[in-house]
Amino acid sequence: MQMVDLKGQYAKIKNEVDEAIKQVVDSCYFINGPIVAEFEKNLSEFLDVRHTIGCANGTDALQIALMALDLEAGDEVIVPSFTYVATAEVIGLLNLKPVLIDASLENYNVNADLIRPFITEKTQAIVPVHLFGQTCDMEGIMKLADEHNIYVVEDNAQAIGASYTFSDGSIKKAGTIGHIATTSFFPAKNLGCFGDGGAIFTNDDELGRKIKMIANHGQSKRYYHDIIGVNSRLDSIQAAVLNVKLKYLNEYADARLAAADYYDTQLQNVEGLITPKRNSFSNHVFHQYTLRVTNGQRDELVAYLKEHGIPTGIYYPVPLYEQKAYSSYVEPGFSLPITYQLCKEVFSLPMHTELNHEIQDTIITAVKSFFN
Ligand SMILES: *Cc1c(COP(=O)(O)O)cnc(C)c1O
């Protein structure tokens, strides 16, 4: 058994994907081939966003997004402490200051109330992360950002395809609400390629133009470099794979949701276990199915499941503020109570598009037998 069944997913679309890859190989147009532009256009249409700019990975996407904002060394960027390291890493790399904040126990995400106390004169941007597959409460975050004239960069590496519903009933896709958004096409993400890949999104034409330049050595036209950029490209083979898989993204989300529903019905009454809460304002595309163990036995459960052949993941075991590389950004003894609690309590069960009741029953039986 595995956390993610990439082989099973590939088997179902093998002919189509192999043919798309072969076309790239036959053309030898490996970098910036027409398929990259075609995929960017298709993804823009899928999300309903004006600009999609492919790049080399989700971490680069975050870096390029922040570079486009022209921030100054020492400017503060508010970021969750309960996230993958990449979100904060690029902030430090650009000599900006990551301001690590707490998460909600309900949905593991940041929200306007958690962000507000950390806004200072130096705050220039917020990077909300749509963790595990559902969006942060973006209406509140955008309102707060507007009031303080702060940029919002959505880290949408885990919730591509999810939708956010505003209080007036209007709906937007995750990654189209902030000033800029980013995603990752790492193979295990909901829209994954066959290597590394990422993308940046914006509805702002000026930012879109700038992001495109930064991702390509800061050039406005070939050999004319207006700003310092990076070399970060989505290659043609990855774009070809993604262009096929994008057609199935809604189906994939349905399969994940069905698997989550089944886990929910079987596990929601297990004492000591809390199944993932669903937001009213966002649907859930279940990048991860992440539960909390409230009886203090998370590590014992994970070890027990491993013995029984059930893989699990702990996303994330250590708060960013406790990581050595980030210690200089916080006072000694700094702690965020919910993040601390989540790092001790969470674990994730296998979640992918190829789950069925038979596989899930094996998992569920093992989990239940631990608690009985
Ligand atoms: C995966 C991930 C990234 C980084 O993406 P890469 O393509 O691996 O560089 C950034 N943020 C979050 C929340 C992620 O899950």
The ligand as a Gaussian input file, in Angstrom:
#p B3LYP/6-31G(d) Opt

LIG

0 1
 C        4.642000      21.308000      -2.437000
 C        4.518000      22.620000      -1.809000
 C        5.358000      23.697000      -2.158000
 C        6.571000      23.547000      -3.012000
 O        6.390000      23.006000      -4.255000
 P        7.634000      22.326000      -5.016000
 O        7.121000      22.120000      -6.396000
 O        7.953000      21.046000      -4.314000
 O        8.774000      23.288000      -4.986000
 C        5.105000      24.938000      -1.590000
 N        4.107000      25.119000      -0.714000
 C        3.303000      24.103000      -0.335000
 C        2.192000      24.395000       0.639000
 C        3.478000      22.834000      -0.852000
 O        2.669000      21.833000      -0.461000

